[in-house]
Amino acid sequence: MSDKDDVEGANLEGAYLEGEDLWDAYLRGGNLRGADLSRANLWHANLRGADLRGADLSGANLWDANLFGANLSGANLRAADLFGATLIKTNLIGADLTNATLTGADLAGADLWDANLEDANLIDANLGVANLFGANLSDASLWQANLRGADLSGADLRDAILRDADLRDAILRGADLTGADLSDADLTGAKMPPGWRYEP
């Protein structure tokens, strides 16, 4: 497949594209449900509004990719590189982002209900008003991340690094903050677990 092909709205459901070079590909609104895109190069690809439910994107390069409004529910994004990617209003319910890199990614308003973000790199990521209900963020690096107004109810934040994070008005009821580093984090207006006390 040519990386310059115009395939807006194309039906690539279940396609085998492992390791393909899809740099700058135009896949806006495409059906990639269940597709194998593991280790694919999707740098700067336009996947706005694409259906990627259950797709395998493990190890994929998604640098600066546009995933605005895309559906990635149940997708495998283990060790994927989403540096600077746009994930605004993206559906990531139940997605596996273990060891994924999301440095500088924009996830404002994204739905990450029950997503696995264990050990993910979310340094300086924008997660403002994102839904992280029940998400696994254990050992994740959220240094300087914007989590203002995010719903982290019941989230697993054990040993997560939240230094200098913006947690204003965030909902953390029922969250597990055991061992989390909240040094210099802004917790103004945050709804914390009952009896919570920070001990650095």
MIFIMI-950688 format. One record per residue (C-alpha): residue number from 0; residue in one letter; x, y, z. Coordinates in steps of 0.02 Angstrom, whole numbers, m for minus. Each point is the difference from the previous one (the first is absolute). Example, Ala and Ser with C-alpha at 12.3 -4.5 7.8 and 13.67 -1.06 7.14 Angstrom:
2
<kefi><resi>0</resi><resn>A</resn><X>615</X><Y>m225</Y><Z>390</Z></kefi>
<kefi><resi>1</resi><resn>S</resn><X>69</X><Y>172</Y><Z>m33</Z></kefi>
***
This chain:
200
<kefi><resi>0</resi><resn>M</resn><X>0</X><Y>0</Y><Z>0</Z></kefi>
<kefi><resi>1</resi><resn>S</resn><X>69</X><Y>170</Y><Z>m48</Z></kefi>
<kefi><resi>2</resi><resn>D</resn><X>22</X><Y>119</Y><Z>145</Z></kefi>
<kefi><resi>3</resi><resn>K</resn><X>m75</X><Y>136</Y><Z>m109</Z></kefi>
<kefi><resi>4</resi><resn>D</resn><X>m158</X><Y>m92</Y><Z>m51</Z></kefi>
<kefi><resi>5</resi><resn>D</resn><X>m162</X><Y>93</Y><Z>32</Z></kefi>
<kefi><resi>6</resi><resn>V</resn><X>m105</X><Y>m132</Y><Z>85</Z></kefi>
<kefi><resi>7</resi><resn>E</resn><X>m123</X><Y>105</Y><Z>99</Z></kefi>
<kefi><resi>8</resi><resn>G</resn><X>m138</X><Y>m111</Y><Z>64</Z></kefi>
<kefi><resi>9</resi><resn>A</resn><X>83</X><Y>m156</Y><Z>m71</Z></kefi>
<kefi><resi>10</resi><resn>N</resn><X>m53</X><Y>m170</Y><Z>64</Z></kefi>
<kefi><resi>11</resi><resn>L</resn><X>156</X><Y>m86</Y><Z>68</Z></kefi>
<kefi><resi>12</resi><resn>E</resn><X>m87</X><Y>m104</Y><Z>132</Z></kefi>
<kefi><resi>13</resi><resn>G</resn><X>111</X><Y>m143</Y><Z>56</Z></kefi>
<kefi><resi>14</resi><resn>A</resn><X>138</X><Y>51</Y><Z>m121</Z></kefi>
<kefi><resi>15</resi><resn>Y</resn><X>176</X><Y>m67</Y><Z>28</Z></kefi>
<kefi><resi>16</resi><resn>L</resn><X>113</X><Y>152</Y><Z>2</Z></kefi>
<kefi><resi>17</resi><resn>E</resn><X>134</X><Y>m55</Y><Z>122</Z></kefi>
<kefi><resi>18</resi><resn>G</resn><X>157</X><Y>104</Y><Z>m17</Z></kefi>
<kefi><resi>19</resi><resn>E</resn><X>m70</X><Y>98</Y><Z>m148</Z></kefi>
<kefi><resi>20</resi><resn>D</resn><X>67</X><Y>175</Y><Z>m35</Z></kefi>
<kefi><resi>21</resi><resn>L</resn><X>m155</X><Y>109</Y><Z>8</Z></kefi>
<kefi><resi>22</resi><resn>W</resn><X>90</X><Y>163</Y><Z>33</Z></kefi>
<kefi><resi>23</resi><resn>D</resn><X>m115</X><Y>148</Y><Z>m28</Z></kefi>
<kefi><resi>24</resi><resn>A</resn><X>m140</X><Y>m117</Y><Z>m57</Z></kefi>
<kefi><resi>25</resi><resn>Y</resn><X>m174</X><Y>74</Y><Z>m19</Z></kefi>
<kefi><resi>26</resi><resn>L</resn><X>m117</X><Y>m124</Y><Z>86</Z></kefi>
<kefi><resi>27</resi><resn>R</resn><X>m127</X><Y>122</Y><Z>66</Z></kefi>
<kefi><resi>28</resi><resn>G</resn><X>m165</X><Y>m86</Y><Z>44</Z></kefi>
<kefi><resi>29</resi><resn>G</resn><X>67</X><Y>m168</Y><Z>m58</Z></kefi>
<kefi><resi>30</resi><resn>N</resn><X>m57</X><Y>m168</Y><Z>64</Z></kefi>
<kefi><resi>31</resi><resn>L</resn><X>153</X><Y>m84</Y><Z>75</Z></kefi>
<kefi><resi>32</resi><resn>R</resn><X>m95</X><Y>m105</Y><Z>125</Z></kefi>
<kefi><resi>33</resi><resn>G</resn><X>104</X><Y>m150</Y><Z>53</Z></kefi>
<kefi><resi>34</resi><resn>A</resn><X>140</X><Y>46</Y><Z>m119</Z></kefi>
<kefi><resi>35</resi><resn>D</resn><X>178</X><Y>m56</Y><Z>37</Z></kefi>
<kefi><resi>36</resi><resn>L</resn><X>103</X><Y>160</Y><Z>3</Z></kefi>
<kefi><resi>37</resi><resn>S</resn><X>131</X><Y>m64</Y><Z>119</Z></kefi>
<kefi><resi>38</resi><resn>R</resn><X>168</X><Y>86</Y><Z>m24</Z></kefi>
<kefi><resi>39</resi><resn>A</resn><X>m73</X><Y>103</Y><Z>m142</Z></kefi>
<kefi><resi>40</resi><resn>N</resn><X>70</X><Y>173</Y><Z>m35</Z></kefi>
<kefi><resi>41</resi><resn>L</resn><X>m149</X><Y>118</Y><Z>17</Z></kefi>
<kefi><resi>42</resi><resn>W</resn><X>101</X><Y>157</Y><Z>32</Z></kefi>
<kefi><resi>43</resi><resn>H</resn><X>m107</X><Y>153</Y><Z>m34</Z></kefi>
<kefi><resi>44</resi><resn>A</resn><X>m141</X><Y>m111</Y><Z>m67</Z></kefi>
<kefi><resi>45</resi><resn>N</resn><X>m176</X><Y>73</Y><Z>m6</Z></kefi>
<kefi><resi>46</resi><resn>L</resn><X>m112</X><Y>m123</Y><Z>91</Z></kefi>
<kefi><resi>47</resi><resn>R</resn><X>m130</X><Y>127</Y><Z>54</Z></kefi>
<kefi><resi>48</resi><resn>G</resn><X>m165</X><Y>m87</Y><Z>37</Z></kefi>
<kefi><resi>49</resi><resn>A</resn><X>69</X><Y>m170</Y><Z>m53</Z></kefi>
<kefi><resi>50</resi><resn>D</resn><X>m72</X><Y>m162</Y><Z>68</Z></kefi>
<kefi><resi>51</resi><resn>L</resn><X>146</X><Y>m92</Y><Z>80</Z></kefi>
<kefi><resi>52</resi><resn>R</resn><X>m98</X><Y>m107</Y><Z>121</Z></kefi>
<kefi><resi>53</resi><resn>G</resn><X>99</X><Y>m153</Y><Z>50</Z></kefi>
<kefi><resi>54</resi><resn>A</resn><X>142</X><Y>47</Y><Z>m118</Z></kefi>
<kefi><resi>55</resi><resn>D</resn><X>178</X><Y>m57</Y><Z>39</Z></kefi>
<kefi><resi>56</resi><resn>L</resn><X>111</X><Y>154</Y><Z>7</Z></kefi>
<kefi><resi>57</resi><resn>S</resn><X>130</X><Y>m74</Y><Z>115</Z></kefi>
<kefi><resi>58</resi><resn>G</resn><X>170</X><Y>77</Y><Z>m30</Z></kefi>
<kefi><resi>59</resi><resn>A</resn><X>m70</X><Y>116</Y><Z>m133</Z></kefi>
<kefi><resi>60</resi><resn>N</resn><X>75</X><Y>171</Y><Z>m33</Z></kefi>
<kefi><resi>61</resi><resn>L</resn><X>m141</X><Y>127</Y><Z>18</Z></kefi>
<kefi><resi>62</resi><resn>W</resn><X>106</X><Y>156</Y><Z>21</Z></kefi>
<kefi><resi>63</resi><resn>D</resn><X>m107</X><Y>155</Y><Z>m29</Z></kefi>
<kefi><resi>64</resi><resn>A</resn><X>m142</X><Y>m109</Y><Z>m66</Z></kefi>
<kefi><resi>65</resi><resn>N</resn><X>m173</X><Y>78</Y><Z>m6</Z></kefi>
<kefi><resi>66</resi><resn>L</resn><X>m120</X><Y>m115</Y><Z>93</Z></kefi>
<kefi><resi>67</resi><resn>F</resn><X>m130</X><Y>132</Y><Z>42</Z></kefi>
<kefi><resi>68</resi><resn>G</resn><X>m165</X><Y>m87</Y><Z>36</Z></kefi>
<kefi><resi>69</resi><resn>A</resn><X>67</X><Y>m171</Y><Z>m52</Z></kefi>
<kefi><resi>70</resi><resn>N</resn><X>m69</X><Y>m158</Y><Z>78</Z></kefi>
<kefi><resi>71</resi><resn>L</resn><X>140</X><Y>m102</Y><Z>78</Z></kefi>
<kefi><resi>72</resi><resn>S</resn><X>m104</X><Y>m97</Y><Z>124</Z></kefi>
<kefi><resi>73</resi><resn>G</resn><X>82</X><Y>m166</Y><Z>40</Z></kefi>
<kefi><resi>74</resi><resn>A</resn><X>149</X><Y>42</Y><Z>m110</Z></kefi>
<kefi><resi>75</resi><resn>N</resn><X>173</X><Y>m69</Y><Z>38</Z></kefi>
<kefi><resi>76</resi><resn>L</resn><X>119</X><Y>148</Y><Z>15</Z></kefi>
<kefi><resi>77</resi><resn>R</resn><X>132</X><Y>m86</Y><Z>105</Z></kefi>
<kefi><resi>78</resi><resn>A</resn><X>168</X><Y>88</Y><Z>m20</Z></kefi>
<kefi><resi>79</resi><resn>A</resn><X>m74</X><Y>113</Y><Z>m136</Z></kefi>
<kefi><resi>80</resi><resn>D</resn><X>84</X><Y>169</Y><Z>m22</Z></kefi>
<kefi><resi>81</resi><resn>L</resn><X>m134</X><Y>137</Y><Z>3</Z></kefi>
<kefi><resi>82</resi><resn>F</resn><X>120</X><Y>145</Y><Z>27</Z></kefi>
<kefi><resi>83</resi><resn>G</resn><X>m94</X><Y>162</Y><Z>m37</Z></kefi>
<kefi><resi>84</resi><resn>A</resn><X>m153</X><Y>m94</Y><Z>m66</Z></kefi>
<kefi><resi>85</resi><resn>T</resn><X>m171</X><Y>82</Y><Z>0</Z></kefi>
<kefi><resi>86</resi><resn>L</resn><X>m123</X><Y>m111</Y><Z>95</Z></kefi>
<kefi><resi>87</resi><resn>I</resn><X>m132</X><Y>130</Y><Z>41</Z></kefi>
<kefi><resi>88</resi><resn>K</resn><X>m170</X><Y>m81</Y><Z>33</Z></kefi>
<kefi><resi>89</resi><resn>T</resn><X>73</X><Y>m169</Y><Z>m47</Z></kefi>
<kefi><resi>90</resi><resn>N</resn><X>m85</X><Y>m158</Y><Z>61</Z></kefi>
<kefi><resi>91</resi><resn>L</resn><X>132</X><Y>m105</Y><Z>88</Z></kefi>
<kefi><resi>92</resi><resn>I</resn><X>m117</X><Y>m102</Y><Z>110</Z></kefi>
<kefi><resi>93</resi><resn>G</resn><X>89</X><Y>m160</Y><Z>50</Z></kefi>
<kefi><resi>94</resi><resn>A</resn><X>150</X><Y>38</Y><Z>m111</Z></kefi>
<kefi><resi>95</resi><resn>D</resn><X>168</X><Y>m72</Y><Z>51</Z></kefi>
<kefi><resi>96</resi><resn>L</resn><X>131</X><Y>138</Y><Z>7</Z></kefi>
<kefi><resi>97</resi><resn>T</resn><X>127</X><Y>m92</Y><Z>107</Z></kefi>
<kefi><resi>98</resi><resn>N</resn><X>173</X><Y>77</Y><Z>m23</Z></kefi>
<kefi><resi>99</resi><resn>A</resn><X>m69</X><Y>120</Y><Z>m131</Z></kefi>
<kefi><resi>100</resi><resn>T</resn><X>83</X><Y>169</Y><Z>m25</Z></kefi>
<kefi><resi>101</resi><resn>L</resn><X>m124</X><Y>144</Y><Z>4</Z></kefi>
<kefi><resi>102</resi><resn>T</resn><X>120</X><Y>143</Y><Z>36</Z></kefi>
<kefi><resi>103</resi><resn>G</resn><X>m81</X><Y>164</Y><Z>m50</Z></kefi>
<kefi><resi>104</resi><resn>A</resn><X>m154</X><Y>m89</Y><Z>m66</Z></kefi>
<kefi><resi>105</resi><resn>D</resn><X>m167</X><Y>91</Y><Z>2</Z></kefi>
<kefi><resi>106</resi><resn>L</resn><X>m132</X><Y>m112</Y><Z>81</Z></kefi>
<kefi><resi>107</resi><resn>A</resn><X>m119</X><Y>137</Y><Z>54</Z></kefi>
<kefi><resi>108</resi><resn>G</resn><X>m172</X><Y>m74</Y><Z>26</Z></kefi>
<kefi><resi>109</resi><resn>A</resn><X>58</X><Y>m175</Y><Z>m51</Z></kefi>
<kefi><resi>110</resi><resn>D</resn><X>m94</X><Y>m150</Y><Z>69</Z></kefi>
<kefi><resi>111</resi><resn>L</resn><X>125</X><Y>m115</Y><Z>85</Z></kefi>
<kefi><resi>112</resi><resn>W</resn><X>m123</X><Y>m98</Y><Z>108</Z></kefi>
<kefi><resi>113</resi><resn>D</resn><X>88</X><Y>m156</Y><Z>64</Z></kefi>
<kefi><resi>114</resi><resn>A</resn><X>148</X><Y>31</Y><Z>m117</Z></kefi>
<kefi><resi>115</resi><resn>N</resn><X>166</X><Y>m79</Y><Z>45</Z></kefi>
<kefi><resi>116</resi><resn>L</resn><X>133</X><Y>136</Y><Z>7</Z></kefi>
<kefi><resi>117</resi><resn>E</resn><X>120</X><Y>m94</Y><Z>113</Z></kefi>
<kefi><resi>118</resi><resn>D</resn><X>176</X><Y>72</Y><Z>m10</Z></kefi>
<kefi><resi>119</resi><resn>A</resn><X>m55</X><Y>118</Y><Z>m140</Z></kefi>
<kefi><resi>120</resi><resn>N</resn><X>97</X><Y>159</Y><Z>m34</Z></kefi>
<kefi><resi>121</resi><resn>L</resn><X>m126</X><Y>144</Y><Z>14</Z></kefi>
<kefi><resi>122</resi><resn>I</resn><X>124</X><Y>139</Y><Z>39</Z></kefi>
<kefi><resi>123</resi><resn>D</resn><X>m76</X><Y>169</Y><Z>m44</Z></kefi>
<kefi><resi>124</resi><resn>A</resn><X>m154</X><Y>m85</Y><Z>m75</Z></kefi>
<kefi><resi>125</resi><resn>N</resn><X>m167</X><Y>92</Y><Z>m5</Z></kefi>
<kefi><resi>126</resi><resn>L</resn><X>m132</X><Y>m106</Y><Z>87</Z></kefi>
<kefi><resi>127</resi><resn>G</resn><X>m114</X><Y>143</Y><Z>47</Z></kefi>
<kefi><resi>128</resi><resn>V</resn><X>m177</X><Y>m61</Y><Z>40</Z></kefi>
<kefi><resi>129</resi><resn>A</resn><X>47</X><Y>m173</Y><Z>m64</Z></kefi>
<kefi><resi>130</resi><resn>N</resn><X>m96</X><Y>m151</Y><Z>64</Z></kefi>
<kefi><resi>131</resi><resn>L</resn><X>126</X><Y>m112</Y><Z>89</Z></kefi>
<kefi><resi>132</resi><resn>F</resn><X>m128</X><Y>m91</Y><Z>107</Z></kefi>
<kefi><resi>133</resi><resn>G</resn><X>77</X><Y>m162</Y><Z>61</Z></kefi>
<kefi><resi>134</resi><resn>A</resn><X>154</X><Y>22</Y><Z>m112</Z></kefi>
<kefi><resi>135</resi><resn>N</resn><X>162</X><Y>m87</Y><Z>45</Z></kefi>
<kefi><resi>136</resi><resn>L</resn><X>133</X><Y>136</Y><Z>14</Z></kefi>
<kefi><resi>137</resi><resn>S</resn><X>115</X><Y>m94</Y><Z>117</Z></kefi>
<kefi><resi>138</resi><resn>D</resn><X>182</X><Y>50</Y><Z>m23</Z></kefi>
<kefi><resi>139</resi><resn>A</resn><X>m53</X><Y>124</Y><Z>m135</Z></kefi>
<kefi><resi>140</resi><resn>S</resn><X>98</X><Y>161</Y><Z>m20</Z></kefi>
<kefi><resi>141</resi><resn>L</resn><X>m120</X><Y>149</Y><Z>3</Z></kefi>
<kefi><resi>142</resi><resn>W</resn><X>128</X><Y>132</Y><Z>42</Z></kefi>
<kefi><resi>143</resi><resn>Q</resn><X>m69</X><Y>173</Y><Z>m44</Z></kefi>
<kefi><resi>144</resi><resn>A</resn><X>m154</X><Y>m81</Y><Z>m78</Z></kefi>
<kefi><resi>145</resi><resn>N</resn><X>m162</X><Y>98</Y><Z>m12</Z></kefi>
<kefi><resi>146</resi><resn>L</resn><X>m133</X><Y>m100</Y><Z>92</Z></kefi>
<kefi><resi>147</resi><resn>R</resn><X>m111</X><Y>147</Y><Z>42</Z></kefi>
<kefi><resi>148</resi><resn>G</resn><X>m179</X><Y>m57</Y><Z>21</Z></kefi>
<kefi><resi>149</resi><resn>A</resn><X>45</X><Y>m179</Y><Z>m47</Z></kefi>
<kefi><resi>150</resi><resn>D</resn><X>m101</X><Y>m143</Y><Z>74</Z></kefi>
<kefi><resi>151</resi><resn>L</resn><X>122</X><Y>m119</Y><Z>84</Z></kefi>
<kefi><resi>152</resi><resn>S</resn><X>m130</X><Y>m86</Y><Z>109</Z></kefi>
<kefi><resi>153</resi><resn>G</resn><X>60</X><Y>m173</Y><Z>47</Z></kefi>
<kefi><resi>154</resi><resn>A</resn><X>159</X><Y>21</Y><Z>m102</Z></kefi>
<kefi><resi>155</resi><resn>D</resn><X>157</X><Y>m98</Y><Z>45</Z></kefi>
<kefi><resi>156</resi><resn>L</resn><X>134</X><Y>132</Y><Z>27</Z></kefi>
<kefi><resi>157</resi><resn>R</resn><X>118</X><Y>m104</Y><Z>105</Z></kefi>
<kefi><resi>158</resi><resn>D</resn><X>178</X><Y>64</Y><Z>m16</Z></kefi>
<kefi><resi>159</resi><resn>A</resn><X>m52</X><Y>121</Y><Z>m138</Z></kefi>
<kefi><resi>160</resi><resn>I</resn><X>103</X><Y>157</Y><Z>m22</Z></kefi>
<kefi><resi>161</resi><resn>L</resn><X>m115</X><Y>152</Y><Z>10</Z></kefi>
<kefi><resi>162</resi><resn>R</resn><X>131</X><Y>131</Y><Z>39</Z></kefi>
<kefi><resi>163</resi><resn>D</resn><X>m52</X><Y>176</Y><Z>m51</Z></kefi>
<kefi><resi>164</resi><resn>A</resn><X>m161</X><Y>m73</Y><Z>m73</Z></kefi>
<kefi><resi>165</resi><resn>D</resn><X>m155</X><Y>109</Y><Z>m15</Z></kefi>
<kefi><resi>166</resi><resn>L</resn><X>m135</X><Y>m94</Y><Z>95</Z></kefi>
<kefi><resi>167</resi><resn>R</resn><X>m114</X><Y>147</Y><Z>34</Z></kefi>
<kefi><resi>168</resi><resn>D</resn><X>m181</X><Y>m55</Y><Z>15</Z></kefi>
<kefi><resi>169</resi><resn>A</resn><X>49</X><Y>m180</Y><Z>m42</Z></kefi>
<kefi><resi>170</resi><resn>I</resn><X>m105</X><Y>m141</Y><Z>72</Z></kefi>
<kefi><resi>171</resi><resn>L</resn><X>107</X><Y>m126</Y><Z>93</Z></kefi>
<kefi><resi>172</resi><resn>R</resn><X>m132</X><Y>m86</Y><Z>106</Z></kefi>
<kefi><resi>173</resi><resn>G</resn><X>43</X><Y>m182</Y><Z>25</Z></kefi>
<kefi><resi>174</resi><resn>A</resn><X>168</X><Y>20</Y><Z>m88</Z></kefi>
<kefi><resi>175</resi><resn>D</resn><X>149</X><Y>m97</Y><Z>66</Z></kefi>
<kefi><resi>176</resi><resn>L</resn><X>140</X><Y>126</Y><Z>29</Z></kefi>
<kefi><resi>177</resi><resn>T</resn><X>116</X><Y>m116</Y><Z>94</Z></kefi>
<kefi><resi>178</resi><resn>G</resn><X>179</X><Y>54</Y><Z>m32</Z></kefi>
<kefi><resi>179</resi><resn>A</resn><X>m52</X><Y>134</Y><Z>m125</Z></kefi>
<kefi><resi>180</resi><resn>D</resn><X>115</X><Y>151</Y><Z>m14</Z></kefi>
<kefi><resi>181</resi><resn>L</resn><X>m108</X><Y>157</Y><Z>11</Z></kefi>
<kefi><resi>182</resi><resn>S</resn><X>142</X><Y>121</Y><Z>34</Z></kefi>
<kefi><resi>183</resi><resn>D</resn><X>m51</X><Y>178</Y><Z>m48</Z></kefi>
<kefi><resi>184</resi><resn>A</resn><X>m160</X><Y>m64</Y><Z>m82</Z></kefi>
<kefi><resi>185</resi><resn>D</resn><X>m145</X><Y>124</Y><Z>1</Z></kefi>
<kefi><resi>186</resi><resn>L</resn><X>m146</X><Y>m85</Y><Z>89</Z></kefi>
<kefi><resi>187</resi><resn>T</resn><X>m109</X><Y>155</Y><Z>18</Z></kefi>
<kefi><resi>188</resi><resn>G</resn><X>m181</X><Y>m54</Y><Z>0</Z></kefi>
<kefi><resi>189</resi><resn>A</resn><X>44</X><Y>m183</Y><Z>m30</Z></kefi>
<kefi><resi>190</resi><resn>K</resn><X>m117</X><Y>m129</Y><Z>74</Z></kefi>
<kefi><resi>191</resi><resn>M</resn><X>117</X><Y>m118</Y><Z>93</Z></kefi>
<kefi><resi>192</resi><resn>P</resn><X>m31</X><Y>m173</Y><Z>75</Z></kefi>
<kefi><resi>193</resi><resn>P</resn><X>m74</X><Y>6</Y><Z>177</Z></kefi>
<kefi><resi>194</resi><resn>G</resn><X>133</X><Y>22</Y><Z>133</Z></kefi>
<kefi><resi>195</resi><resn>W</resn><X>134</X><Y>26</Y><Z>m133</Z></kefi>
<kefi><resi>196</resi><resn>R</resn><X>162</X><Y>73</Y><Z>61</Z></kefi>
<kefi><resi>197</resi><resn>Y</resn><X>156</X><Y>30</Y><Z>m103</Z></kefi>
<kefi><resi>198</resi><resn>E</resn><X>162</X><Y>m59</Y><Z>75</Z></kefi>
<kefi><resi>199</resi><resn>P</resn><X>147</X><Y>37</Y><Z>m116</Z></kefi>
***
